[in-house]
Amino acid sequence: MSDQSPLSEREIEVLRQLALGASNNEIANTLVISPNTVKVHIRNIYAKLGVLSRAEATLEAVRRGLIEVLNTPNSVPEPERIPESEPLVSIPIDEPIAPEPMQIPSTTQPITTPAPDPITPVITQPTNQITIPRAYALAILGVLFGLIVAVVAIGWFVVRGNITPTTQPATTLVSNVWQPLTALPEPTYQHAGVFLADSLIVIGGNTDTGVVAHTRQLNLATGAWRELASKPTAVASSGAVQIAGQIYVAGGRDKNGAASNILEIFDLAQNRWQTGPAMPAPRANAMIAAIDGKVYVFGGENEGIIADTSFIYSPDTQSWSQGPAMPLALRDAAIAQSGGDVVLIGGQTSTGPSLGTWRLQTGTWQKITDLPAPRVDAGAVYITNQIYLVGGAEGDQAILVLQNNIWNATDLRTGHAISEHLVLSNARDIYSIGGWNGTNALAETRSWTPITNIFLPSVGK
């Protein structure tokens, strides 16, 4: 029940070339693809990042941490160092500089002749020597030091405000509180949705009146919800991903509680739904991801049987195919994605809750680690190479973070029991929308921003 807006590995490669200022033909030659393919990738990048130009795409990608900016003359300059004034180092304090006595050559052999009479210095008083009292010298040094500190501090704040960290840091929180946003028009749980065009899109779900077909959009800039075109088929417990500005909603449970094999596609720009080819089999409570421009549906349930299979839908061929086998039959797991890196967390098996954390790499599932306690119907997102897990447990529980393949509890808690909610992210903020608290459906919408230490950009990914 979570979603990110990832770029494929190929799109990230194209984005790097865009950031370097390469033309379409240069990108095609570098990546050994056709110029038309480059245009398609660039169009997809614009749609996923919600931008209209190459410059905007580069800045948005840097902000989200998808690429790093090389430390070139065009990148953010380091704060200029103010050289220390050389005369200050040699200014005498309180007394004039004594004249330098004439140097007498020495030899390595002992002198056997009597020592000559001492040579009296010819210069008895320095000429044109300027002296500055100690207090004035210290004051000047203090002013220069303060200027250097101020320039460095201003440069640091400018960089911090415009560059998203691209190096794995230790996590520190801005504040351990959820920030309230405008609540849903009605309490909703088991809904699907995506983050798209700087807004939260919420689709279907269960309410006090039953399964609904609503499509709603929260404009984060204005804080206002608006109704969009209703989904043709009302479902709950479905999954949604976005590819090139199109939102794909697969499976779910209909108003009668039966698993569905329906695929429906929403065009936000046109505010229009269309029906795609049906899945090979009905699936509800499945986990869904977008990998390399294709829709992946993992596990799920049909007629009480939990599946260990997966399906792949290709928008190019408009057809379904069999996907990689699951490591176990699983439903209601949290799913987090960053590009082609997909992780399943917790969920429900035929014998009870799962503690496993599984990563899909190159078509093969690998077990990472176990959760400290079961989490079912939780939400998960990737932020700066870390996975945040929200809800999915009884009672008020801490948000968990997976870092270096170890689960740790953060200082922030959910505040109450919550599951079957929608958890989304823009690669910086975490949004929790609606859900079930064990007794009632929720309408709350809230956000939390885990901030990591800022590193200046250096080597690109």
Secondary structure, 3 states (H helix, E strand, C coil): CEECCCCCHHHHHHHHHHHCCCCHHHHHHHHCCCHHHHHHHHHHHHHHHCCCCHHHHHHHHHHHCCCCCCCCCCCCCCCCCCCCCHHHHHCCCCCCCCCCCCCCCCCCCCCCCCCCCCCCCCCCCCCCCCCCCHHHHHHHHHHHHHHHHHHHHHHHHHHHHHCCCCCCCCEEECCCCCEEECCCCCCCECCEEEEECCEEEEECCEECCEECCCEEEEECCCCEEEECCCCCCCCECCEEEEECCEEEEECCECCCCCECCCEEEEECCCCEEEECCCCCCCCECCEEEEECCEEEEECCEECCEECCCEEEEECCCCEEEECCCCCCCCECCEEEEECCEEEEECCEECCEECCEEEEEECCEEEEEEECCCCCCCCEEEEECCEEEEECCECCCCEEEEEECCEEEEEEEECCCCEECCEEEECCCCEEEEEEECCCCEEEEEEEECEEECCCCCCCCC
